[in-house]
Amino acid sequence: MSYQFLLYGHTDGIVTLTLNRPDRLNALGDTLREELYEAMSRASDDPEARVIVLTGAGRGFCAGGDMKAAHEVQEGRMERALLDRVAPIRDKVVLAMRDSPKPIIAAVNGPAAGAGMNLALACDMRIASTAARFGQTFVKRGLHVDWGGTYFLPRLVGMAKACELIFTGEMISAEEAYALGLLNKLVSPEELMPATYELARKLADGPPISIRLAKRALYHNQDVELRAALEFETFAQNVCRETEDAREGIRAFVEKRPPRFQGR
């Protein structure tokens, strides 16, 4: 399937989704939300895909919502119905990312503002270049946070810092984002994609069933008490023990060689 505002690449188990509206800093307008949902679902359902990388074309990761389109609605030059359909597809994208059995890595190449920042936060891991900047810029436009920002941000940086970032709407540097724990790694612009694919390769070479269940456990166990968390871990461990990957992993350890996981 081809997309108008998104690039879909698949190489050796790694799917790369590139937001492709560089003239608008990859703002989430036109059909980009719908295309992102379809592509995320496609990659999640692909048995040959093991890792998903999300990045942006040009000099920005994602500028958030398309403010020019919103202004045209306010001025009566565009039908309001076009904005009314945003919320359902926006939420479907975020839930598709959280429900995806594949680990998702954001490669943040430039500014990630508003919904763009929260799109990065919805990924499981984030690597950013020093050219990146982050901001919960909704308040600057008199708008409310969406794309899961009030859910993701306090869980990553604590409530007080989340309040500061959301209430002020100020942009922060990639260095500050890294210091706050928002990023797994901070690299130079030229190192961004090599570093991202290095991590993606490690994950793609790992046991996909084990990683899929670990992702489910990590997010499930954020919101349950200890007993329920332990029960889910036991369930997941019992599933993994019966896989060929587990047998291969143990054989490889005994034989002192790297394991070759097949996802079964």
C-alpha positions in Angstrom: 0.0 0.0 0.0 1.2 3.5 -0.8 0.8 6.6 1.4 0.6 10.3 0.5 2.2 11.7 3.7 4.0 8.7 5.2 7.0 6.5 4.1 6.8 2.8 4.9 10.1 0.9 4.8 10.7 -2.7 5.9 14.2 -4.2 5.9 15.3 -7.4 7.7 12.6 -7.3 10.4 12.7 -3.5 11.1 9.8 -1.4 9.9 10.5 2.4 9.5 7.6 4.8 9.5 8.6 8.3 8.4 6.2 11.2 8.8 6.5 12.9 5.4 5.1 16.4 5.4 8.4 18.2 5.7 7.0 21.5 4.4 4.8 21.6 7.6 7.4 20.1 9.9 5.3 16.9 9.7 2.3 18.4 11.3 -0.5 15.9 11.8 -2.8 17.2 9.1 -4.4 16.1 5.8 -4.5 12.3 5.9 -1.4 11.7 8.0 -3.2 10.6 11.1 -5.2 8.0 9.1 -2.1 6.8 7.3 -0.1 6.5 10.5 -2.9 4.4 12.1 -3.0 2.1 9.0 0.8 1.8 8.8 1.1 1.1 12.6 -1.6 -1.6 12.4 0.0 -3.0 9.3 3.5 -3.3 10.9 2.0 -4.7 14.1 0.2 -7.4 12.2 3.1 -8.3 10.0 4.7 -11.6 11.3 8.0 -10.6 9.5 8.2 -7.3 11.4 9.9 -7.4 14.8 10.6 -3.7 15.6 9.0 -0.4 14.5 11.0 2.8 14.1 9.1 6.2 13.9 10.9 9.3 12.7 10.2 12.5 10.7 11.3 13.7 7.2 13.3 16.9 6.9 14.4 19.0 9.8 11.5 18.2 12.2 10.1 15.1 13.9 6.5 16.4 14.2 5.2 19.9 14.9 1.9 18.6 16.3 -1.5 19.6 15.0 -1.8 21.5 11.8 -2.4 25.0 13.1 -2.9 26.4 9.6 -5.8 24.0 9.0 -7.3 24.8 12.4 -7.1 28.5 11.5 -8.9 27.9 8.2 -11.7 26.2 10.2 -12.0 29.1 12.5 -12.1 31.5 9.6 -14.8 29.4 7.9 -12.6 28.4 5.0 -12.7 24.7 5.9 -15.5 22.5 7.2 -15.5 21.9 11.0 -16.4 18.3 10.3 -12.8 17.8 9.2 -11.6 18.7 12.8 -14.4 16.7 14.5 -13.0 13.5 13.0 -9.6 14.1 14.6 -10.2 12.8 18.1 -11.3 9.2 17.2 -8.4 8.6 14.8 -5.9 10.3 17.2 -6.9 8.0 20.0 -6.8 5.0 17.7 -3.2 5.8 16.8 -2.1 6.0 20.4 -3.9 2.8 21.4 -2.5 1.0 18.4 1.0 2.0 19.5 0.4 0.8 23.1 -1.3 -2.4 21.9 1.3 -3.2 19.3 3.2 -6.4 20.1 6.3 -4.9 18.5 8.7 -2.5 20.4 8.5 1.0 18.9 11.5 3.4 18.9 11.1 7.1 18.2 14.1 8.6 16.3 13.5 12.2 17.1 15.5 14.2 14.5 14.2 17.7 15.2 11.4 19.7 17.0 8.7 17.6 18.6 6.0 20.0 19.7 2.5 19.5 21.2 1.0 16.3 19.7 4.4 15.6 18.2 6.1 15.4 21.6 3.3 13.1 22.8 3.6 10.9 19.7 7.2 10.4 20.7 6.2 9.7 24.3 3.7 7.1 23.1 6.7 5.1 21.7 8.4 2.6 24.0 11.8 4.1 23.6 13.2 7.4 22.3 16.6 8.3 20.8 17.0 12.0 19.9 19.6 14.0 18.1 21.0 17.2 19.7 18.9 19.1 17.1 15.7 17.9 18.7 13.6 20.1 21.0 10.5 19.1 22.9 7.5 21.1 24.1 3.9 20.7 25.4 3.0 23.8 23.4 -0.8 23.4 23.6 -1.2 26.2 26.2 0.5 28.6 23.8 -2.5 28.2 21.5 -5.2 28.2 24.2 -5.7 24.4 23.7 -5.7 21.3 25.9 -3.1 18.6 25.9 -4.0 15.5 23.8 -2.4 12.5 22.3 -1.9 11.1 25.8 0.3 13.8 27.2 -1.3 14.0 30.6 -0.9 10.2 30.8 2.6 9.7 29.6 4.4 12.8 30.8 3.9 12.5 34.6 4.8 8.8 34.5 8.1 9.8 32.9 9.1 13.0 34.7 6.9 13.1 37.8 3.8 15.3 38.4 5.5 18.5 39.4 7.7 18.7 36.3 4.8 17.6 34.1 2.8 20.4 35.5 5.5 22.9 34.7 6.0 21.7 31.1 2.3 21.6 30.4 1.3 24.8 32.2 4.1 26.9 30.6 4.2 25.2 27.2 7.9 26.1 27.0 10.2 24.2 24.6 13.1 22.4 26.2 16.4 21.2 24.6 17.3 17.6 23.8 19.9 17.8 26.6 17.2 18.8 29.2 14.9 16.1 27.9 17.7 13.5 28.3 18.4 14.8 31.8 14.7 14.4 32.7 14.7 10.8 31.6 12.6 11.3 28.5 15.2 9.8 26.2 17.1 6.5 26.2 20.0 8.1 24.3 21.1 11.5 23.0 23.4 11.6 20.0 24.6 13.9 17.3 22.4 14.4 14.2 24.6 12.2 12.0 24.5 9.4 14.6 20.8 9.4 15.1 19.7 6.8 12.6 22.7 4.5 13.0 22.2 4.5 16.8 18.5 3.9 16.4 19.0 1.0 14.0 21.7 -0.4 16.3 19.1 -0.7 19.1 16.4 -1.9 16.6 18.8 -4.6 15.4 19.4 -5.9 19.0 15.6 -6.1 19.5 14.9 -7.7 16.1 17.5 -10.4 16.9 15.8 -11.1 20.2 13.0 -13.5 21.0 9.8 -11.8 19.7 7.4 -13.7 22.0 9.4 -12.9 25.1 9.7 -9.2 24.1 6.0 -9.0 23.2 4.9 -10.3 26.6 7.4 -8.2 28.4 5.9 -5.1 26.7 2.5 -6.1 27.8 3.6 -6.8 31.4 5.5 -3.5 31.7 2.4 -1.4 30.8 -0.2 -3.7 32.5 1.8 -3.7 35.7 1.9 0.1 36.0 -1.7 0.2 37.0 -2.2 -2.9 39.1 -1.1 -4.0 42.6 1.9 -6.3 43.2 -0.1 -9.6 43.4 -1.7 -9.0 40.0 1.7 -8.0 38.6 3.3 -11.3 39.8 0.4 -13.3 38.4 0.9 -11.7 35.0 4.6 -12.4 35.1 3.9 -16.1 35.9 1.5 -16.3 33.0 4.0 -14.8 30.6 6.8 -17.0 31.9 4.7 -20.1 31.4 4.0 -19.1 27.8 7.7 -18.4 27.1 8.9 -21.7 28.6 6.9 -23.7 26.0 8.4 -21.9 23.0 11.1 -23.1 20.7 12.9 -19.8 21.3 13.3 -20.7 25.0 14.7 -24.1 24.1 17.1 -22.4 21.7 18.1 -19.8 24.2 19.0 -22.4 26.8 20.8 -24.6 24.3 22.8 -21.6 23.1 23.8 -20.8 26.6 25.0 -24.3 27.3 26.8 -24.5 23.9 28.3 -21.1 24.4 27.1 -19.5 21.2 24.7 -16.7 20.2 21.0 -17.8 20.1 19.1 -17.8 16.8 15.5 -16.9 17.7 12.7 -17.8 15.2 9.7 -16.3 17.0 8.0 -19.6 17.8 
